[in-house]
Amino acid sequence: MKRIIGKINPEQRHVTIWGAGFSGLILGYFLKDQGYNVTIHEKSNKVGGKIQTKRTGAGMAEKGPNALYLNQDGLELLKELKLEPIPATKKLRRLLMINGKPKSPFQLALFSKIATNIHKKPPLVSDGLTVADFFQPLLGQENVEHYLSPVLGGLYATPADQLHFKSIFPQVGKKAQFNSYWAFIKMLLKLQKSQPKLELSGSVTFEGGMQTLINRLAEVLKHDIKLNSKEHFKLKGNTIICTDSFNAAELLKELRPTLSSELRRIQYRPLSSSTVFLKREIKSLNKAFGVLIPLENGFNSIGVVNNKAIFPINNQNISSYTLMSPKNLTDEEVLQDLLLLSSDVTKEDIQHIETTFWDKALPVYDLQLYLSVKKLHQLASNEDHLAIFGNYVAGISLREMITAAKTFSRHPLDYTEAN
């Protein structure tokens, strides 16, 4: 269910939001747009959560998401905020580390495997089905590990054998069985074709990076945000919790212990983001978006993003690459990975490395999250003044969160049974 958990009473025009990360800001923005008075409590001294852009002496470094992938609601939001998006460079190569070298993932052997098995009947779609389980008969175990897991790992930081199929492909709805993989693919293509054509599509950023989006939302809400808040949490009037599940559980542990207990079941992946500024280009990533790296491949990273190629306007004078890793990378480990990509890189080529480590970076979209969110919807259906929102609730991407917040602000009482 792509919906914020719980409800608020639209007859009461004040809403208290706990947390001023992206979920709190975007929901506060849309609620204010609908005429609600909002108060946002943030315990730290800044807004935006993991969306932070740092200006270093060498250039800009994104500490969290480096772009917004547009949908209709995202595009309309940017127009309302009067933000000028910078589109990502089109037609960049998407690479995968194969046999120690960045290559196109579209290998002949992979296509041959798909062509051979595309008319096979996939496994029955059940609550316990993983993405790996579903695609293994089509791709084979080796291709699931070497192709599918790295691709999905770039989005979810979780291997395919742990990702919950219904959560990653909610488009299947309640359909339990496909006659063939080709029928499944045709369904996805049909749904994609039915989406409205956007005047601007794909990934975008802004002059000054993603921090510009956060700053603009904060400006709209500047009279409504209380930074360094020491306010004691209470359930009085319309209340919305916009934090990660662990902080939400802590807030609710005394007042709603059953909800709190379920929230604690949701797990997170740690992730570090290391942006390195180089005096030279990595030739193997020339004109490439970046490279995804399968686990146990000799690298410390699971992916490398070519910032200058994607958004050259924000990276004009120096080559910039961001390495993503499930561990807290040291500068030495960053150099090790750079050498594996390009043996002629030296320490002298590095102008600066900016590393940020998040111990709870992304929720794990596994069976436990699916069952917990389903249970939370059921428990909260009896609440009239309490809602819960975050990237573990209605989708992991910023655009899904924008759509969920906009929909909730307009229809806070619409609530169907969690499926």
C-alpha positions as CSV (number, residue, x, y, z in Angstrom):
1,M,0.0,0.0,0.0
2,K,1.6,3.3,-1.2
3,R,0.0,5.4,1.5
4,I,1.0,7.2,4.6
5,I,0.1,5.2,7.7
6,G,-2.8,6.5,9.8
7,K,-5.2,9.4,9.5
8,I,-5.6,13.0,10.7
9,N,-8.9,14.9,11.3
10,P,-9.3,17.5,8.5
11,E,-11.8,19.5,10.7
12,Q,-8.9,20.3,13.0
13,R,-6.7,22.7,11.0
14,H,-3.5,22.4,13.1
15,V,-1.0,19.6,12.5
16,T,2.1,18.9,14.6
17,I,4.9,17.1,12.7
18,W,7.9,15.5,14.4
19,G,11.0,15.5,12.2
20,A,12.2,18.0,9.6
21,G,13.9,15.6,7.2
22,F,12.6,15.4,3.7
23,S,9.4,13.5,4.7
24,G,8.5,16.2,7.3
25,L,9.3,19.1,5.0
26,I,7.4,17.8,2.0
27,L,4.4,16.7,4.0
28,G,4.4,20.1,5.9
29,Y,4.6,21.9,2.6
30,F,1.6,20.1,1.1
31,L,-0.5,20.4,4.3
32,K,0.2,24.1,4.5
33,D,-0.8,24.4,0.8
34,Q,-4.1,22.8,1.8
35,G,-4.7,25.4,4.4
36,Y,-3.5,23.6,7.5
37,N,-1.4,25.3,10.2
38,V,1.7,23.2,10.8
39,T,4.3,23.1,13.5
40,I,7.4,21.0,12.7
41,H,9.7,20.0,15.6
42,E,13.3,19.1,14.7
43,K,15.6,18.0,17.5
44,S,18.8,18.8,15.5
45,N,20.0,22.2,14.3
46,K,19.3,21.7,10.6
47,V,16.6,20.5,8.3
48,G,16.7,18.0,5.4
49,G,17.9,14.8,7.1
50,K,20.2,12.9,4.8
51,I,19.8,15.4,1.9
52,Q,22.8,17.6,2.4
53,T,25.1,19.3,0.0
54,K,28.5,20.3,1.3
55,R,30.7,22.9,-0.5
56,T,34.3,21.9,-0.1
57,G,37.4,23.7,-1.3
58,A,37.5,21.3,-4.3
59,G,33.8,21.3,-5.2
60,M,30.3,20.2,-4.2
61,A,29.7,16.9,-2.4
62,E,26.2,15.3,-1.9
63,K,26.0,13.5,1.4
64,G,22.8,11.7,0.5
65,P,20.7,11.6,-2.7
66,N,22.3,13.3,-5.6
67,A,19.2,13.8,-7.7
68,L,15.4,13.8,-7.9
69,Y,13.9,11.4,-10.5
70,L,10.9,13.2,-11.8
71,N,7.3,12.1,-11.9
72,Q,4.3,14.4,-12.6
73,D,3.9,15.4,-8.9
74,G,7.7,16.1,-8.6
75,L,7.6,18.3,-11.7
76,E,4.6,20.2,-10.4
77,L,6.3,20.7,-7.1
78,L,9.4,22.3,-8.7
79,K,7.1,24.7,-10.6
80,E,5.3,25.7,-7.4
81,L,8.6,26.2,-5.7
82,K,9.9,28.2,-8.7
83,L,13.0,26.0,-8.8
84,E,14.9,25.6,-12.1
85,P,15.9,22.0,-12.5
86,I,19.2,20.9,-14.1
87,P,18.6,17.7,-16.1
88,A,21.1,14.9,-16.0
89,T,23.1,14.3,-19.2
90,K,21.2,12.0,-21.5
91,K,22.4,8.7,-23.0
92,L,25.3,8.1,-20.6
93,R,26.6,4.5,-20.5
94,R,25.4,2.4,-17.6
95,L,28.2,0.0,-16.6
96,L,28.5,-3.1,-14.5
97,M,31.8,-4.5,-13.2
98,I,32.3,-7.8,-15.1
99,N,35.5,-9.9,-14.7
100,G,37.2,-6.9,-13.1
101,K,36.3,-4.3,-15.8
102,P,33.4,-1.8,-16.2
103,K,31.3,-3.2,-19.1
104,S,27.8,-2.9,-20.5
105,P,25.5,-5.1,-18.6
106,F,23.8,-6.1,-21.9
107,Q,25.9,-9.1,-22.6
108,L,25.0,-11.6,-25.3
109,A,25.0,-14.5,-22.9
110,L,22.4,-12.7,-20.7
111,F,20.2,-11.9,-23.6
112,S,20.5,-15.5,-24.8
113,K,19.4,-16.8,-21.4
114,I,16.4,-14.4,-21.3
115,A,15.3,-15.4,-24.8
116,T,15.5,-19.1,-23.9
117,N,13.4,-18.7,-20.7
118,I,11.1,-15.8,-21.4
119,H,8.0,-18.0,-22.0
120,K,8.5,-20.0,-18.8
121,K,5.9,-19.6,-16.1
122,P,7.3,-17.6,-13.1
123,P,6.9,-18.7,-9.5
124,L,3.6,-18.0,-7.8
125,V,3.5,-14.5,-6.4
126,S,3.2,-14.9,-2.6
127,D,4.0,-12.8,0.4
128,G,7.2,-14.6,1.0
129,L,8.6,-14.4,-2.5
130,T,11.9,-12.5,-3.0
131,V,13.0,-10.8,-6.2
132,A,15.7,-13.4,-6.6
133,D,13.1,-16.2,-6.3
134,F,11.0,-14.7,-9.0
135,F,13.7,-14.1,-11.5
136,Q,15.9,-17.1,-10.9
137,P,14.1,-19.4,-13.5
138,L,14.4,-16.6,-16.1
139,L,18.0,-15.5,-15.5
140,G,19.7,-18.4,-13.6
141,Q,21.4,-18.1,-10.2
142,E,24.7,-16.8,-11.5
143,N,23.0,-13.9,-13.5
144,V,20.8,-13.0,-10.5
145,E,24.0,-12.6,-8.4
146,H,26.2,-10.9,-11.0
147,Y,23.6,-8.7,-12.8
148,L,20.3,-8.4,-10.9
149,S,21.6,-7.9,-7.4
150,P,24.1,-5.1,-8.3
151,V,21.4,-3.3,-10.3
152,L,18.9,-3.4,-7.5
153,G,21.7,-2.8,-4.9
154,G,22.3,0.6,-6.6
155,L,18.8,1.6,-5.5
156,Y,18.1,-0.4,-2.3
157,A,21.6,-1.3,-1.1
158,T,20.2,-4.8,-0.5
159,P,20.8,-8.0,-2.6
160,A,18.0,-9.6,-4.6
161,D,17.7,-12.6,-2.4
162,Q,16.5,-10.3,0.5
163,L,14.4,-7.9,-1.5
164,H,10.6,-8.5,-1.1
165,F,9.1,-9.0,-4.6
166,K,5.7,-7.4,-3.9
167,S,7.4,-4.3,-2.3
168,I,9.8,-3.8,-5.3
169,F,7.1,-4.5,-7.9
170,P,3.8,-3.2,-6.3
171,Q,2.4,-3.0,-9.8
172,V,1.5,-6.7,-9.6
173,G,-1.2,-5.9,-7.1
174,K,-3.1,-9.0,-6.1
175,K,-2.2,-11.0,-9.2
176,A,-0.9,-14.3,-8.0
177,Q,0.3,-15.9,-11.2
178,F,1.7,-14.8,-14.6
179,N,1.4,-17.2,-17.5
180,S,5.0,-16.3,-18.6
181,Y,7.8,-13.8,-17.9
182,W,6.8,-12.2,-21.2
183,A,3.3,-11.5,-19.8
184,F,5.0,-9.9,-16.7
185,I,7.2,-7.7,-18.9
186,K,4.3,-6.7,-21.1
187,M,2.3,-5.6,-18.0
188,L,5.2,-3.4,-16.8
189,L,5.6,-1.9,-20.3
190,K,1.8,-1.2,-20.5
191,L,1.9,0.5,-17.1
192,Q,4.9,2.6,-18.1
193,K,3.2,3.6,-21.4
194,S,0.1,4.7,-19.5
195,Q,2.0,7.3,-17.5
196,P,1.5,10.9,-18.6
197,K,4.3,12.2,-20.8
198,L,6.3,14.8,-18.9
199,E,7.8,17.9,-20.5
200,L,10.9,17.1,-18.5
201,S,11.8,13.6,-17.4
202,G,14.6,11.6,-15.8
203,S,16.9,12.8,-13.0
204,V,17.4,16.4,-12.1
205,T,19.4,18.5,-9.6
206,F,19.7,22.2,-9.0
207,E,22.3,24.9,-9.0
208,G,23.9,24.4,-5.6
209,G,22.9,20.8,-5.5
210,M,20.0,19.0,-3.7
211,Q,20.4,21.3,-0.7
212,T,18.7,24.0,-2.9
213,L,15.5,21.9,-2.8
214,I,15.7,21.5,1.0
215,N,16.4,25.3,1.4
216,R,13.4,26.2,-0.7
217,L,11.0,24.0,1.3
218,A,12.5,25.4,4.5
219,E,12.0,28.9,3.3
220,V,8.3,28.3,2.7
221,L,8.0,26.7,6.1
222,K,10.4,29.1,7.9
223,H,7.8,30.3,10.5
224,D,6.6,26.7,11.2
225,I,9.9,24.9,11.9
226,K,11.3,24.7,15.5
227,L,15.0,23.7,15.3
228,N,16.8,22.3,18.4
229,S,13.3,21.4,19.7
230,K,13.2,20.2,23.3
231,E,9.4,19.7,23.2
232,H,8.2,16.6,24.9
233,F,6.3,14.3,22.5
234,K,2.6,14.1,23.0
235,L,-0.4,12.9,21.1
236,K,-2.5,16.0,21.2
237,G,-4.5,17.0,18.1
238,N,-3.3,16.0,14.7
239,T,0.1,14.4,15.0
240,I,2.4,13.1,12.3
241,I,5.7,11.3,12.9
242,C,8.2,11.9,10.1
243,T,11.4,10.1,11.3
244,D,13.0,6.8,10.6
245,S,11.3,3.8,12.2
246,F,13.6,3.6,15.2
247,N,13.0,7.2,16.3
248,A,9.3,6.8,15.6
249,A,9.3,3.7,17.9
250,E,11.1,5.7,20.6
251,L,8.5,8.5,20.4
252,L,5.6,6.0,20.6
253,K,7.0,3.5,23.1
254,E,4.9,4.8,26.1
255,L,1.8,6.1,24.4
256,R,1.4,3.4,21.7
257,P,3.5,0.5,22.7
258,T,2.1,-1.9,20.1
259,L,2.9,0.5,17.2
260,S,6.3,1.1,18.8
261,S,7.1,-2.6,18.9
262,E,6.2,-3.1,15.3
263,L,8.2,-0.2,14.1
264,R,11.3,-1.6,15.8
265,R,11.1,-4.7,13.6
266,I,12.0,-2.7,10.5
267,Q,15.7,-3.0,9.7
268,Y,18.1,-0.5,8.0
269,R,21.2,-0.8,5.9
270,P,24.3,1.3,6.8
271,L,25.8,3.2,3.8
272,S,28.7,5.5,3.3
273,S,29.1,8.1,0.5
274,S,32.6,9.1,-0.4
275,T,33.0,11.9,-3.0
276,V,36.5,12.1,-4.3
277,F,37.8,15.1,-6.4
278,L,40.5,14.1,-8.9
279,K,42.8,16.1,-11.1
280,R,42.3,13.5,-13.8
281,E,39.4,11.6,-15.3
282,I,39.0,7.9,-14.8
283,K,39.1,6.7,-18.5
284,S,37.1,3.5,-17.9
285,L,34.1,5.7,-16.8
286,N,34.3,8.2,-19.7
287,K,30.8,9.2,-20.8
288,A,29.4,6.9,-18.2
289,F,26.8,7.4,-15.5
290,G,28.8,5.2,-13.3
291,V,29.5,1.5,-12.6
292,L,27.7,-1.0,-10.3
293,I,29.9,-3.5,-8.5
294,P,28.7,-7.0,-7.5
295,L,29.6,-8.1,-3.9
296,E,32.8,-10.0,-3.3
297,N,34.4,-8.5,-6.4
298,G,37.5,-7.2,-4.6
299,F,36.1,-3.7,-4.2
300,N,35.2,-1.9,-1.0
301,S,32.4,-0.1,-2.9
302,I,29.1,-1.4,-4.4
303,G,29.0,1.4,-6.9
304,V,30.7,4.5,-8.3
305,V,28.9,7.5,-9.7
306,N,30.5,9.9,-12.2
307,N,29.2,13.2,-10.9
308,K,30.8,15.4,-13.6
309,A,29.4,13.3,-16.4
310,I,25.8,13.4,-14.9
311,F,25.7,17.1,-13.9
312,P,28.6,18.9,-15.6
313,I,27.3,22.3,-14.6
314,N,27.7,21.6,-10.9
315,N,31.1,20.0,-11.5
316,Q,32.8,22.2,-14.0
317,N,36.5,22.4,-13.0
318,I,37.4,19.0,-11.6
319,S,36.5,15.3,-12.0
320,S,34.3,14.1,-9.2
321,Y,33.2,10.6,-8.3
322,T,31.1,9.3,-5.5
323,L,31.7,5.8,-4.1
324,M,28.9,4.0,-2.2
325,S,29.7,1.3,0.3
326,P,28.0,-0.6,3.1
327,K,30.9,0.2,5.4
328,N,32.5,3.4,6.5
329,L,35.2,3.9,3.9
330,T,38.6,5.2,4.9
331,D,40.6,7.4,2.5
332,E,42.9,4.4,1.9
333,E,40.0,2.2,0.9
334,V,38.8,4.9,-1.5
335,L,42.2,5.0,-3.1
336,Q,42.3,1.1,-3.4
337,D,39.0,1.2,-5.3
338,L,40.2,4.0,-7.6
339,L,43.3,2.0,-8.4
340,L,41.2,-1.0,-9.4
341,L,39.3,1.3,-11.7
342,S,42.3,3.1,-13.1
343,S,45.8,1.8,-12.2
344,D,47.5,5.1,-13.1
345,V,45.6,7.1,-10.3
346,T,48.0,8.3,-7.6
347,K,47.5,10.0,-4.2
348,E,48.7,13.2,-5.8
349,D,45.7,13.1,-8.2
350,I,43.3,13.4,-5.2
351,Q,42.4,16.9,-4.2
352,H,39.9,16.0,-1.5
353,I,37.8,13.1,-0.2
354,E,34.5,13.9,1.5
355,T,33.0,10.8,3.3
356,T,29.7,10.6,5.1
357,F,28.6,7.4,6.9
358,W,24.9,6.7,7.8
359,D,24.4,3.8,10.2
360,K,20.8,3.7,9.2
361,A,20.9,4.9,5.7
362,L,18.1,3.0,3.9
363,P,15.3,0.7,5.1
364,V,15.6,-2.9,4.0
365,Y,12.7,-3.7,1.7
366,D,12.5,-7.3,2.8
367,L,9.6,-9.5,4.0
368,Q,9.8,-8.1,7.5
369,L,9.3,-4.5,6.3
370,Y,6.3,-5.6,4.2
371,L,4.7,-7.4,7.1
372,S,5.4,-4.6,9.6
373,V,4.1,-1.9,7.4
374,K,1.0,-4.0,6.7
375,K,0.5,-4.5,10.4
376,L,1.1,-0.8,11.1
377,H,-1.6,0.1,8.7
378,Q,-4.0,-2.2,10.4
379,L,-3.1,-0.9,13.9
380,A,-3.3,2.7,12.9
381,S,-6.6,2.4,11.0
382,N,-8.2,3.0,14.4
383,E,-6.3,6.3,14.9
384,D,-8.1,9.5,14.0
385,H,-5.3,12.0,14.8
386,L,-2.1,10.1,14.2
387,A,-0.1,9.3,11.1
388,I,3.4,8.0,10.4
389,F,5.5,8.8,7.3
390,G,9.0,8.0,6.0
391,N,10.9,6.2,3.2
392,Y,9.9,2.9,4.8
393,V,6.2,3.6,4.4
394,A,5.2,4.5,0.9
395,G,8.3,3.9,-1.2
396,I,12.0,4.5,-0.9
397,S,12.4,7.2,-3.6
398,L,11.9,11.0,-3.2
399,R,9.3,11.0,-6.0
400,E,7.3,8.3,-4.3
401,M,7.4,10.3,-1.1
402,I,6.3,13.5,-2.9
403,T,3.3,11.7,-4.4
404,A,2.4,10.1,-1.0
405,A,2.6,13.4,0.8
406,K,0.6,15.2,-1.8
407,T,-2.1,12.6,-1.8
408,F,-2.4,12.4,2.0
409,S,-2.6,16.2,2.3
410,R,-5.7,16.2,0.0
411,H,-7.3,13.0,1.2
412,P,-6.2,12.3,4.8
413,L,-9.2,10.2,5.6
414,D,-9.1,7.9,2.5
415,Y,-8.1,4.6,3.9
416,T,-8.5,1.2,2.3
417,E,-7.4,-2.0,4.0
418,A,-3.7,-2.6,3.8
419,N,-2.9,-5.3,1.3
